[in-house]
Amino acid sequence: DTGVSQDPRHKITKRGQNVTFRCDPISEHNRLYWYRQTLGQGPEFLTYFQNEAQLEKSRLLSDRFSAERPKGSFSTLEIQRTEQGDSAMYLCASSAPGAGSPLHFGNGTRLTVT
Amino acid sequence: AQSVAQPEDQVNVAEGNPLTVKCTYSVSGNPYLFWYVQYPNRGLQFLLKYITGDNLVKGSYGFEAEFNKSQTSFHLKKPSALVSDSALYFCAVTPSGYALNFGKGTSLLVTP
């Protein structure tokens, strides 16, 4: 079990630029989740996949955000035309098949928009 | 709609004393309930979960939690706190068993 891997660990970008983050889940996990966490808050759900299918997307998620998991393995989260309010820690998690399986989180990608 | 409330921003306890971190929830149907811990500069780690069965569930590092359906609560407990337990604790709920809705977190400080 090598754990959930996220890349990069840190990203600094200027407002208006596009950014893309990558997440590699635990290999035998079929579900993959993206969350966002800001200082002093709990993780906020963004979206999740079962294999390559995106099953749920938060209504709070702007159209500037898009996530893919094309082959049911790694996933990417893209933010277009970044805004300062996008600055946060972006967390990826994966879980094994079965309802109630715990989510295993990566260490996150910290985004700073200047 | 589903929600989780952690009414305490911070809990302070002396080492060796019992600790409780509170969590209440609101969800349609039967909930799946979880506790996670976050140490500084580290990812969220799973502690324990309740799905069904015995209302008292045991988890990692000596933690346990009690599910109370009538009070819609799922408080985290430990009989004897350690300084190394100091961290941020998150309660989470899901009605579906999949995407979790987290509380805002409670900072636990255990003093020697």
gemmi code that builds the backbone of each chain (N, CA, C; Angstrom):
import gemmi

chains = {
    "A": [
        ("ASP", (0.859, -1.188, 0.000), (0.000, 0.000, 0.000), (0.894, 1.237, 0.000)),
        ("THR", (0.999, 1.870, -1.198), (1.880, 3.026, -1.278), (1.161, 4.301, -0.928)),
        ("GLY", (-0.125, 4.258, -0.695), (-0.870, 5.444, -0.315), (-1.288, 6.260, -1.523)),
        ("VAL", (-2.089, 7.282, -1.255), (-2.559, 8.199, -2.285), (-1.488, 9.250, -2.527)),
        ("SER", (-1.149, 9.446, -3.781), (-0.092, 10.374, -4.148), (-0.667, 11.560, -4.907)),
        ("GLN", (-0.246, 12.766, -4.525), (-0.707, 13.975, -5.201), (0.492, 14.789, -5.683)),
        ("ASP", (0.300, 15.372, -6.858), (1.381, 16.151, -7.455), (0.793, 17.375, -8.170)),
        ("PRO", (1.393, 18.562, -7.997), (2.535, 18.849, -7.125), (2.113, 19.021, -5.665)),
        ("ARG", (3.062, 19.190, -4.777), (2.745, 19.462, -3.377), (2.334, 20.920, -3.188)),
        ("HIS", (2.977, 21.786, -3.954), (2.683, 23.215, -3.871), (2.609, 23.791, -5.275)),
        ("LYS", (1.703, 24.751, -5.456), (1.591, 25.430, -6.735), (1.271, 26.892, -6.473)),
        ("ILE", (2.108, 27.755, -7.019), (1.853, 29.189, -6.950), (1.572, 29.671, -8.367)),
        ("THR", (0.486, 30.373, -8.548), (0.111, 30.817, -9.876), (-0.459, 32.227, -9.803)),
        ("LYS", (-0.451, 32.874, -10.929), (-1.042, 34.206, -10.984), (-2.511, 34.114, -11.355)),
        ("ARG", (-3.258, 35.034, -10.849), (-4.687, 35.099, -11.142), (-4.922, 35.073, -12.642)),
        ("GLY", (-5.880, 34.249, -13.053), (-6.211, 34.150, -14.462), (-5.566, 32.981, -15.180)),
        ("GLN", (-4.555, 32.407, -14.558), (-3.882, 31.254, -15.159), (-4.657, 29.967, -14.880)),
        ("ASN", (-4.406, 28.962, -15.707), (-4.994, 27.634, -15.484), (-3.997, 26.758, -14.732)),
        ("VAL", (-4.510, 25.886, -13.870), (-3.655, 24.940, -13.164), (-4.278, 23.557, -13.227)),
        ("THR", (-3.420, 22.561, -13.168), (-3.886, 21.164, -13.177), (-3.143, 20.395, -12.100)),
        ("PHE", (-3.893, 19.624, -11.336), (-3.332, 18.790, -10.288), (-3.579, 17.329, -10.642)),
        ("ARG", (-2.672, 16.480, -10.157), (-2.809, 15.060, -10.426), (-2.944, 14.284, -9.124)),
        ("CYS", (-3.713, 13.212, -9.168), (-3.875, 12.325, -8.020), (-3.752, 10.878, -8.493)),
        ("ASP", (-2.903, 10.124, -7.811), (-2.791, 8.684, -8.050), (-3.336, 7.960, -6.825)),
        ("PRO", (-4.442, 7.237, -6.983), (-5.067, 6.575, -5.823), (-4.342, 5.280, -5.472)),
        ("ILE", (-4.754, 4.675, -4.389), (-4.300, 3.329, -4.047), (-4.812, 2.386, -5.137)),
        ("SER", (-3.961, 1.501, -5.593), (-4.220, 0.788, -6.845), (-5.512, -0.023, -6.853)),
        ("GLU", (-5.864, -0.638, -5.757), (-7.061, -1.481, -5.781), (-8.345, -0.732, -5.449)),
        ("HIS", (-8.235, 0.577, -5.247), (-9.407, 1.396, -4.926), (-10.120, 1.843, -6.196)),
        ("ASN", (-11.464, 1.673, -6.206), (-12.191, 2.035, -7.413), (-12.831, 3.429, -7.308)),
        ("ARG", (-12.888, 3.987, -6.127), (-13.494, 5.315, -5.981), (-12.425, 6.347, -5.655)),
        ("LEU", (-12.607, 7.518, -6.244), (-11.633, 8.589, -6.076), (-12.399, 9.884, -5.826)),
        ("TYR", (-11.928, 10.663, -4.858), (-12.633, 11.860, -4.402), (-11.697, 13.066, -4.441)),
        ("TRP", (-12.269, 14.217, -4.714), (-11.554, 15.490, -4.581), (-12.268, 16.352, -3.543)),
        ("TYR", (-11.461, 16.939, -2.660), (-11.947, 17.859, -1.650), (-11.087, 19.119, -1.674)),
        ("ARG", (-11.612, 20.169, -1.107), (-10.864, 21.414, -0.933), (-10.946, 21.795, 0.539)),
        ("GLN", (-9.805, 22.244, 1.082), (-9.771, 22.630, 2.489), (-9.083, 23.979, 2.648)),
        ("THR", (-9.741, 24.898, 3.330), (-9.138, 26.180, 3.652), (-8.874, 26.230, 5.150)),
        ("LEU", (-8.039, 27.163, 5.542), (-7.590, 27.242, 6.925), (-8.766, 27.389, 7.884)),
        ("GLY", (-8.800, 26.541, 8.877), (-9.844, 26.618, 9.891), (-11.160, 25.977, 9.508)),
        ("GLN", (-11.164, 25.311, 8.380), (-12.387, 24.659, 7.909), (-12.151, 23.177, 7.672)),
        ("GLY", (-13.233, 22.425, 7.657), (-13.133, 21.028, 7.290), (-13.063, 20.873, 5.787)),
        ("PRO", (-12.658, 19.716, 5.319), (-12.629, 19.466, 3.875), (-14.018, 19.628, 3.263)),
        ("GLU", (-14.055, 20.294, 2.112), (-15.294, 20.538, 1.392), (-15.320, 19.649, 0.162)),
        ("PHE", (-16.384, 18.862, 0.021), (-16.487, 17.922, -1.086), (-16.597, 18.649, -2.416)),
        ("LEU", (-15.845, 18.177, -3.407), (-15.922, 18.733, -4.755), (-16.578, 17.754, -5.722)),
        ("THR", (-16.015, 16.543, -5.822), (-16.532, 15.582, -6.777), (-15.973, 14.207, -6.467)),
        ("TYR", (-16.631, 13.151, -7.032), (-16.033, 11.839, -6.909), (-16.362, 10.935, -8.091)),
        ("PHE", (-15.498, 9.953, -8.270), (-15.565, 9.023, -9.377), (-15.685, 7.599, -8.853)),
        ("GLN", (-16.426, 6.801, -9.590), (-16.360, 5.353, -9.442), (-15.776, 4.841, -10.750)),
        ("ASN", (-14.596, 4.277, -10.667), (-13.836, 3.944, -11.870), (-13.708, 5.224, -12.710)),
        ("GLU", (-14.111, 5.213, -13.969), (-13.935, 6.413, -14.790), (-15.173, 7.307, -14.786)),
        ("ALA", (-16.249, 6.878, -14.148), (-17.498, 7.640, -14.163), (-17.533, 8.654, -13.018)),
        ("GLN", (-17.818, 9.900, -13.377), (-17.982, 10.944, -12.367), (-19.407, 10.867, -11.848)),
        ("LEU", (-19.579, 10.415, -10.613), (-20.902, 10.124, -10.086), (-21.563, 11.303, -9.390)),
        ("GLU", (-20.777, 12.177, -8.827), (-21.363, 13.287, -8.072), (-20.440, 14.487, -8.155)),
        ("LYS", (-21.054, 15.646, -8.248), (-20.305, 16.894, -8.318), (-21.012, 17.903, -7.438)),
        ("SER", (-20.265, 18.585, -6.603), (-20.857, 19.551, -5.694), (-21.513, 20.686, -6.477)),
        ("ARG", (-22.693, 21.102, -6.001), (-23.363, 22.239, -6.641), (-22.605, 23.529, -6.413)),
        ("LEU", (-21.717, 23.515, -5.434), (-20.923, 24.709, -5.161), (-19.750, 24.834, -6.121)),
        ("LEU", (-19.515, 23.802, -6.900), (-18.345, 23.782, -7.767), (-18.569, 24.635, -8.993)),
        ("SER", (-17.693, 25.622, -9.145), (-17.781, 26.526, -10.294), (-17.514, 25.780, -11.590)),
        ("ASP", (-18.039, 26.344, -12.689), (-17.781, 25.775, -14.012), (-16.307, 25.866, -14.388)),
        ("ARG", (-15.536, 26.628, -13.656), (-14.107, 26.732, -13.938), (-13.353, 25.477, -13.487)),
        ("PHE", (-14.012, 24.663, -12.690), (-13.392, 23.451, -12.175), (-13.840, 22.254, -13.011)),
        ("SER", (-12.883, 21.414, -13.382), (-13.233, 20.174, -14.071), (-12.293, 19.066, -13.625)),
        ("ALA", (-12.839, 17.880, -13.505), (-12.047, 16.731, -13.079), (-12.273, 15.597, -14.053)),
        ("GLU", (-11.228, 14.808, -14.225), (-11.302, 13.657, -15.119), (-10.616, 12.463, -14.472)),
        ("ARG", (-11.063, 11.302, -14.890), (-10.391, 10.069, -14.499), (-10.537, 9.117, -15.692)),
        ("PRO", (-9.804, 9.381, -16.749), (-10.076, 8.774, -18.049), (-9.962, 7.253, -18.096)),
        ("LYS", (-9.077, 6.669, -17.364), (-8.893, 5.224, -17.432), (-9.217, 4.555, -16.110)),
        ("GLY", (-9.874, 5.286, -15.250), (-10.248, 4.714, -13.963), (-9.087, 4.523, -13.020)),
        ("SER", (-7.958, 5.174, -13.323), (-6.821, 5.056, -12.414), (-6.527, 6.432, -11.825)),
        ("PHE", (-5.555, 7.166, -12.386), (-5.239, 8.484, -11.844), (-6.326, 9.481, -12.249)),
        ("SER", (-6.338, 10.601, -11.570), (-7.308, 11.652, -11.861), (-6.594, 13.000, -11.938)),
        ("THR", (-7.177, 13.909, -12.701), (-6.689, 15.285, -12.748), (-7.814, 16.234, -12.386)),
        ("LEU", (-7.442, 17.303, -11.713), (-8.363, 18.388, -11.388), (-7.794, 19.656, -12.003)),
        ("GLU", (-8.570, 20.275, -12.885), (-8.128, 21.503, -13.542), (-8.968, 22.675, -13.052)),
        ("ILE", (-8.306, 23.771, -12.790), (-8.989, 25.022, -12.467), (-8.607, 26.028, -13.541)),
        ("GLN", (-9.608, 26.521, -14.227), (-9.357, 27.515, -15.277), (-9.558, 28.922, -14.717)),
        ("ARG", (-8.785, 29.856, -15.270), (-8.925, 31.278, -14.908), (-8.962, 31.436, -13.387)),
        ("THR", (-7.898, 31.012, -12.748), (-7.853, 30.992, -11.286), (-8.133, 32.364, -10.685)),
        ("GLU", (-8.749, 32.327, -9.521), (-9.064, 33.522, -8.736), (-8.401, 33.378, -7.368)),
        ("GLN", (-8.230, 34.509, -6.679), (-7.581, 34.450, -5.373), (-8.370, 33.574, -4.402)),
        ("GLY", (-9.665, 33.539, -4.561), (-10.500, 32.702, -3.702), (-10.306, 31.212, -3.914)),
        ("ASP", (-9.576, 30.837, -4.958), (-9.287, 29.422, -5.189), (-8.127, 28.943, -4.340)),
        ("SER", (-7.417, 29.857, -3.710), (-6.294, 29.472, -2.864), (-6.782, 28.572, -1.735)),
        ("ALA", (-6.209, 27.383, -1.660), (-6.663, 26.367, -0.701), (-5.759, 25.156, -0.823)),
        ("MET", (-6.017, 24.182, 0.052), (-5.391, 22.870, -0.073), (-6.384, 21.978, -0.808)),
        ("TYR", (-5.931, 21.348, -1.870), (-6.787, 20.443, -2.631), (-6.390, 19.007, -2.278)),
        ("LEU", (-7.362, 18.287, -1.756), (-7.126, 16.936, -1.243), (-7.749, 15.900, -2.155)),
        ("CYS", (-7.031, 14.830, -2.357), (-7.545, 13.687, -3.095), (-7.632, 12.506, -2.126)),
        ("ALA", (-8.635, 11.688, -2.322), (-8.794, 10.494, -1.498), (-9.291, 9.353, -2.371)),
        ("SER", (-9.058, 8.138, -1.928), (-9.606, 6.988, -2.625), (-10.159, 6.000, -1.610)),
        ("SER", (-11.044, 5.133, -2.073), (-11.630, 4.132, -1.187), (-11.850, 2.832, -1.947)),
        ("ALA", (-11.833, 1.769, -1.179), (-12.065, 0.438, -1.725), (-13.543, 0.260, -2.057)),
        ("PRO", (-13.870, -0.760, -2.845), (-15.285, -1.024, -3.143), (-16.088, -1.279, -1.884)),
        ("GLY", (-17.352, -0.854, -1.899), (-18.246, -1.117, -0.781), (-18.605, 0.137, -0.024)),
        ("ALA", (-19.891, 0.271, 0.252), (-20.350, 1.427, 1.000), (-19.744, 1.419, 2.393)),
        ("GLY", (-19.313, 2.595, 2.835), (-18.726, 2.706, 4.161), (-17.242, 2.443, 4.216)),
        ("SER", (-16.621, 2.154, 3.065), (-15.168, 1.975, 3.076), (-14.504, 3.310, 3.396)),
        ("PRO", (-13.555, 3.326, 4.294), (-12.925, 4.601, 4.661), (-12.211, 5.242, 3.483)),
        ("LEU", (-12.220, 6.557, 3.467), (-11.444, 7.297, 2.487), (-10.009, 7.399, 2.979)),
        ("HIS", (-9.070, 7.173, 2.067), (-7.649, 7.328, 2.351), (-7.181, 8.571, 1.611)),
        ("PHE", (-6.663, 9.524, 2.369), (-6.304, 10.818, 1.805), (-4.826, 10.918, 1.462)),
        ("GLY", (-4.555, 11.678, 0.397), (-3.200, 12.095, 0.112), (-2.830, 13.304, 0.953)),
        ("ASN", (-1.592, 13.774, 0.769), (-1.115, 14.921, 1.547), (-1.561, 16.259, 0.980)),
        ("GLY", (-2.169, 16.228, -0.202), (-2.758, 17.443, -0.742), (-1.831, 18.250, -1.635)),
        ("THR", (-2.433, 19.130, -2.411), (-1.719, 20.124, -3.210), (-2.149, 21.495, -2.709)),
        ("ARG", (-1.169, 22.279, -2.252), (-1.498, 23.618, -1.760), (-1.388, 24.615, -2.904)),
        ("LEU", (-2.500, 25.253, -3.216), (-2.558, 26.242, -4.293), (-2.578, 27.641, -3.712)),
        ("THR", (-1.680, 28.469, -4.216), (-1.680, 29.885, -3.861), (-1.849, 30.694, -5.135)),
        ("VAL", (-2.884, 31.499, -5.186), (-3.156, 32.351, -6.343), (-2.814, 33.782, -5.968)),
        ("THR", (-1.874, 34.381, -6.696), (-1.425, 35.751, -6.370), (-2.054, 36.778, -7.309)),
    ],
    "B": [
        ("ALA", (-30.836, 17.096, 2.990), (-29.536, 17.734, 3.228), (-28.850, 17.045, 4.404)),
        ("GLN", (-27.556, 17.029, 4.391), (-26.783, 16.418, 5.453), (-25.838, 17.459, 6.029)),
        ("SER", (-25.585, 17.371, 7.320), (-24.660, 18.302, 7.949), (-24.056, 17.687, 9.189)),
        ("VAL", (-22.933, 18.243, 9.566), (-22.217, 17.811, 10.758), (-21.870, 19.050, 11.567)),
        ("ALA", (-22.063, 18.968, 12.870), (-21.703, 20.077, 13.744), (-20.686, 19.611, 14.769)),
        ("GLN", (-19.606, 20.336, 14.871), (-18.623, 20.129, 15.929), (-18.633, 21.422, 16.736)),
        ("PRO", (-19.318, 21.411, 17.861), (-19.605, 22.670, 18.565), (-18.397, 23.327, 19.219)),
        ("GLU", (-17.324, 22.600, 19.397), (-16.143, 23.138, 20.072), (-15.024, 23.356, 19.065)),
        ("ASP", (-14.509, 24.597, 19.038), (-13.350, 24.859, 18.186), (-12.105, 24.214, 18.781)),
        ("GLN", (-12.021, 24.215, 20.100), (-10.841, 23.671, 20.766), (-11.251, 22.961, 22.039)),
        ("VAL", (-10.566, 21.863, 22.295), (-10.728, 21.118, 23.539), (-9.359, 21.005, 24.188)),
        ("ASN", (-9.298, 21.387, 25.441), (-8.049, 21.287, 26.204), (-8.214, 20.243, 27.297)),
        ("VAL", (-7.217, 19.363, 27.427), (-7.272, 18.328, 28.445), (-5.866, 18.027, 28.928)),
        ("ALA", (-5.748, 17.675, 30.182), (-4.449, 17.319, 30.740), (-4.131, 15.866, 30.406)),
        ("GLU", (-2.859, 15.614, 30.187), (-2.429, 14.248, 29.876), (-2.872, 13.297, 30.978)),
        ("GLY", (-3.393, 12.137, 30.555), (-3.858, 11.148, 31.510), (-5.341, 11.244, 31.819)),
        ("ASN", (-5.929, 12.389, 31.517), (-7.361, 12.567, 31.751), (-8.158, 12.051, 30.557)),
        ("PRO", (-9.423, 11.704, 30.771), (-10.265, 11.295, 29.635), (-10.591, 12.492, 28.758)),
        ("LEU", (-10.790, 12.224, 27.481), (-11.157, 13.306, 26.569), (-12.423, 12.935, 25.801)),
        ("THR", (-13.159, 13.976, 25.432), (-14.332, 13.836, 24.576), (-14.327, 14.955, 23.556)),
        ("VAL", (-14.508, 14.613, 22.311), (-14.685, 15.585, 21.239), (-16.083, 15.357, 20.670)),
        ("LYS", (-16.882, 16.406, 20.661), (-18.302, 16.251, 20.356), (-18.610, 16.389, 18.871)),
        ("CYS", (-19.641, 15.650, 18.449), (-20.106, 15.710, 17.068), (-21.588, 15.390, 17.042)),
        ("THR", (-22.355, 16.228, 16.376), (-23.756, 15.911, 16.103), (-23.975, 15.994, 14.601)),
        ("TYR", (-24.993, 15.294, 14.134), (-25.180, 15.207, 12.695), (-26.656, 15.334, 12.334)),
        ("SER", (-26.869, 15.635, 11.080), (-28.222, 15.646, 10.526), (-28.145, 15.011, 9.147)),
        ("VAL", (-28.893, 13.930, 8.967), (-28.871, 13.233, 7.684), (-30.164, 12.461, 7.522)),
        ("SER", (-30.589, 12.303, 6.294), (-31.769, 11.497, 6.004), (-31.394, 10.033, 6.017)),
        ("GLY", (-32.210, 9.227, 6.672), (-31.940, 7.799, 6.704), (-30.864, 7.428, 7.700)),
        ("ASN", (-30.309, 6.267, 7.522), (-29.285, 5.766, 8.435), (-27.914, 6.292, 8.026)),
        ("PRO", (-27.210, 6.878, 8.975), (-25.930, 7.497, 8.615), (-24.757, 6.537, 8.681)),
        ("TYR", (-23.769, 6.835, 7.867), (-22.433, 6.277, 8.043), (-21.622, 7.414, 8.690)),
        ("LEU", (-20.972, 7.138, 9.804), (-20.282, 8.173, 10.565), (-18.806, 7.828, 10.709)),
        ("PHE", (-17.974, 8.848, 10.617), (-16.527, 8.654, 10.624), (-15.860, 9.712, 11.505)),
        ("TRP", (-14.695, 9.359, 12.026), (-13.783, 10.320, 12.628), (-12.427, 10.219, 11.932)),
        ("TYR", (-11.856, 11.393, 11.641), (-10.530, 11.496, 11.062), (-9.685, 12.423, 11.941)),
        ("VAL", (-8.373, 12.223, 11.874), (-7.442, 13.084, 12.588), (-6.448, 13.669, 11.590)),
        ("GLN", (-6.074, 14.921, 11.832), (-5.096, 15.591, 10.969), (-3.995, 16.175, 11.833)),
        ("TYR", (-2.792, 15.644, 11.673), (-1.627, 16.184, 12.357), (-1.026, 17.290, 11.493)),
        ("PRO", (-0.279, 18.213, 12.077), (0.300, 19.317, 11.306), (1.108, 18.826, 10.114)),
        ("ASN", (0.838, 19.429, 8.960), (1.571, 19.139, 7.726), (1.438, 17.680, 7.288)),
        ("ARG", (0.351, 17.053, 7.700), (0.109, 15.672, 7.275), (-1.321, 15.525, 6.800)),
        ("GLY", (-1.566, 14.477, 6.040), (-2.906, 14.233, 5.507), (-3.862, 13.730, 6.567)),
        ("LEU", (-5.126, 13.737, 6.213), (-6.171, 13.210, 7.086), (-6.007, 11.702, 7.251)),
        ("GLN", (-6.124, 11.250, 8.491), (-6.011, 9.813, 8.759), (-7.305, 9.296, 9.363)),
        ("PHE", (-7.767, 8.178, 8.873), (-8.977, 7.537, 9.366), (-8.756, 6.993, 10.776)),
        ("LEU", (-9.709, 7.277, 11.674), (-9.644, 6.761, 13.042), (-10.619, 5.621, 13.278)),
        ("LEU", (-11.889, 5.858, 12.943), (-12.909, 4.858, 13.185), (-14.179, 5.219, 12.438)),
        ("LYS", (-15.101, 4.242, 12.382), (-16.361, 4.478, 11.699), (-17.479, 3.693, 12.379)),
        ("TYR", (-18.703, 4.194, 12.166), (-19.915, 3.488, 12.568), (-20.790, 3.302, 11.329)),
        ("ILE", (-21.187, 2.057, 11.113), (-22.132, 1.786, 10.036), (-23.408, 1.204, 10.614)),
        ("THR", (-23.263, 0.148, 11.389), (-24.399, -0.485, 12.017), (-23.882, -1.339, 13.159)),
        ("GLY", (-24.801, -1.815, 14.013), (-24.377, -2.720, 15.063), (-24.143, -2.020, 16.389)),
        ("ASP", (-23.154, -2.466, 17.118), (-22.842, -1.962, 18.450), (-22.633, -0.454, 18.405)),
        ("ASN", (-23.273, 0.249, 19.338), (-23.189, 1.710, 19.334), (-21.810, 2.227, 19.724)),
        ("LEU", (-21.015, 1.423, 20.371), (-19.662, 1.824, 20.766), (-18.671, 1.176, 19.800)),
        ("VAL", (-17.980, 2.022, 19.077), (-17.006, 1.507, 18.113), (-15.608, 1.891, 18.557)),
        ("LYS", (-14.675, 0.989, 18.333), (-13.285, 1.227, 18.712), (-12.454, 1.433, 17.462)),
        ("GLY", (-11.435, 2.297, 17.602), (-10.618, 2.596, 16.455), (-9.146, 2.624, 16.788)),
        ("SER", (-8.423, 3.379, 15.975), (-6.969, 3.451, 16.106), (-6.566, 4.261, 17.321)),
        ("TYR", (-5.350, 4.004, 17.811), (-4.686, 4.793, 18.857), (-5.492, 4.867, 20.161)),
        ("GLY", (-6.336, 3.886, 20.420), (-7.096, 3.836, 21.659), (-8.357, 4.668, 21.675)),
        ("PHE", (-8.702, 5.267, 20.539), (-9.925, 6.067, 20.459), (-11.150, 5.186, 20.290)),
        ("GLU", (-12.269, 5.696, 20.740), (-13.559, 5.058, 20.559), (-14.616, 6.129, 20.373)),
        ("ALA", (-15.756, 5.740, 19.851), (-16.832, 6.699, 19.655), (-18.153, 6.011, 19.928)),
        ("GLU", (-19.084, 6.806, 20.446), (-20.390, 6.281, 20.795), (-21.463, 6.887, 19.919)),
        ("PHE", (-22.185, 6.035, 19.212), (-23.288, 6.462, 18.370), (-24.555, 6.528, 19.208)),
        ("ASN", (-25.229, 7.670, 19.172), (-26.473, 7.845, 19.897), (-27.523, 8.334, 18.926)),
        ("LYS", (-28.408, 7.432, 18.508), (-29.371, 7.778, 17.466), (-30.372, 8.825, 17.940)),
        ("SER", (-30.830, 8.717, 19.177), (-31.849, 9.653, 19.664), (-31.301, 11.066, 19.789)),
        ("GLN", (-30.034, 11.194, 20.101), (-29.413, 12.508, 20.211), (-28.670, 12.895, 18.935)),
        ("THR", (-28.710, 12.058, 17.937), (-27.977, 12.251, 16.666), (-26.553, 12.721, 16.944)),
        ("SER", (-25.875, 11.959, 17.793), (-24.506, 12.325, 18.150), (-23.558, 11.160, 17.906)),
        ("PHE", (-22.296, 11.526, 17.776), (-21.244, 10.525, 17.547), (-19.971, 11.102, 18.163)),
        ("HIS", (-19.911, 11.125, 19.479), (-18.798, 11.752, 20.193), (-17.583, 10.840, 20.225)),
        ("LEU", (-16.436, 11.442, 20.034), (-15.151, 10.735, 20.079), (-14.621, 10.770, 21.508)),
        ("LYS", (-14.087, 9.622, 21.959), (-13.619, 9.545, 23.342), (-12.322, 8.773, 23.428)),
        ("LYS", (-11.594, 9.052, 24.519), (-10.413, 8.277, 24.842), (-10.261, 8.300, 26.352)),
        ("PRO", (-10.047, 7.156, 26.979), (-10.005, 7.113, 28.442), (-8.849, 7.889, 29.055)),
        ("SER", (-7.695, 7.918, 28.367), (-6.516, 8.560, 28.932), (-5.746, 9.261, 27.812)),
        ("ALA", (-5.765, 10.578, 27.823), (-5.175, 11.352, 26.728), (-3.645, 11.362, 26.808)),
        ("LEU", (-3.038, 11.416, 25.629), (-1.591, 11.554, 25.508), (-1.262, 12.891, 24.845)),
        ("VAL", (-0.099, 13.429, 25.159), (0.323, 14.676, 24.509), (0.331, 14.497, 22.991)),
        ("SER", (0.706, 13.313, 22.540), (0.784, 13.049, 21.106), (-0.589, 12.982, 20.432)),
        ("ASP", (-1.659, 13.005, 21.206), (-2.999, 13.060, 20.633), (-3.365, 14.464, 20.159)),
        ("SER", (-2.578, 15.449, 20.506), (-2.851, 16.824, 20.095), (-2.863, 16.918, 18.568)),
        ("ALA", (-3.975, 17.338, 18.035), (-4.166, 17.370, 16.581), (-5.539, 17.970, 16.297)),
        ("LEU", (-5.877, 17.995, 15.015), (-7.183, 18.470, 14.568), (-8.051, 17.249, 14.259)),
        ("TYR", (-9.262, 17.227, 14.808), (-10.147, 16.085, 14.651), (-11.396, 16.484, 13.886)),
        ("PHE", (-11.740, 15.646, 12.905), (-12.889, 15.917, 12.055), (-13.890, 14.771, 12.136)),
        ("CYS", (-15.136, 15.142, 12.311), (-16.246, 14.212, 12.229), (-16.837, 14.314, 10.817)),
        ("ALA", (-17.319, 13.203, 10.275), (-17.878, 13.226, 8.921), (-19.052, 12.267, 8.841)),
        ("VAL", (-19.982, 12.587, 7.949), (-21.184, 11.774, 7.778), (-21.499, 11.616, 6.301)),
        ("THR", (-22.112, 10.494, 5.954), (-22.639, 10.300, 4.619), (-23.866, 9.400, 4.714)),
        ("PRO", (-24.910, 9.718, 3.965), (-26.082, 8.837, 3.937), (-25.909, 7.684, 2.965)),
        ("SER", (-24.938, 7.816, 2.069), (-24.809, 6.859, 0.979), (-23.680, 5.855, 1.190)),
        ("GLY", (-22.789, 6.179, 2.123), (-21.615, 5.338, 2.318), (-20.427, 5.746, 1.479)),
        ("TYR", (-20.545, 6.852, 0.756), (-19.464, 7.241, -0.144), (-18.948, 8.644, 0.159)),
        ("ALA", (-19.388, 9.675, -0.545), (-18.829, 11.009, -0.362), (-19.149, 11.534, 1.034)),
        ("LEU", (-18.116, 11.914, 1.772), (-18.271, 12.363, 3.148), (-18.503, 13.859, 3.232)),
        ("ASN", (-19.329, 14.252, 4.190), (-19.531, 15.652, 4.530), (-18.869, 15.872, 5.887)),
        ("PHE", (-17.851, 16.735, 5.933), (-17.051, 16.923, 7.138), (-17.541, 18.096, 7.971)),
        ("GLY", (-17.312, 17.987, 9.274), (-17.467, 19.129, 10.152), (-16.278, 20.061, 10.016)),
        ("LYS", (-16.325, 21.174, 10.743), (-15.265, 22.178, 10.616), (-14.027, 21.836, 11.420)),
        ("GLY", (-14.125, 20.818, 12.246), (-12.958, 20.368, 12.986), (-12.883, 20.904, 14.400)),
        ("THR", (-12.247, 20.141, 15.256), (-11.985, 20.524, 16.643), (-10.512, 20.318, 16.921)),
        ("SER", (-9.868, 21.353, 17.411), (-8.461, 21.262, 17.765), (-8.335, 20.714, 19.181)),
        ("LEU", (-7.637, 19.621, 19.331), (-7.416, 19.009, 20.639), (-6.010, 19.339, 21.114)),
        ("LEU", (-5.921, 19.896, 22.293), (-4.617, 20.200, 22.899), (-4.511, 19.437, 24.208)),
        ("VAL", (-3.532, 18.549, 24.279), (-3.283, 17.780, 25.496), (-2.000, 18.317, 26.126)),
        ("THR", (-2.122, 18.785, 27.342), (-0.975, 19.390, 28.020), (-0.358, 18.418, 29.012)),
        ("PRO", (0.974, 18.473, 29.144), (1.655, 17.534, 30.055), (1.273, 17.774, 31.516)),
    ],
}
model = gemmi.Model(1)
for chain_id, residues in chains.items():
    chain = gemmi.Chain(chain_id)
    for i, (resn, *xyz) in enumerate(residues, 1):
        res = gemmi.Residue()
        res.name, res.seqid = resn, gemmi.SeqId(i, " ")
        for name, pos in zip(("N", "CA", "C"), xyz):
            atom = gemmi.Atom()
            atom.name, atom.element = name, gemmi.Element(name[0])
            atom.pos, atom.b_iso = gemmi.Position(*pos), 0.0
            res.add_atom(atom)
        chain.add_residue(res)
    model.add_chain(chain)
structure = gemmi.Structure()
structure.add_model(model)
structure.setup_entities()
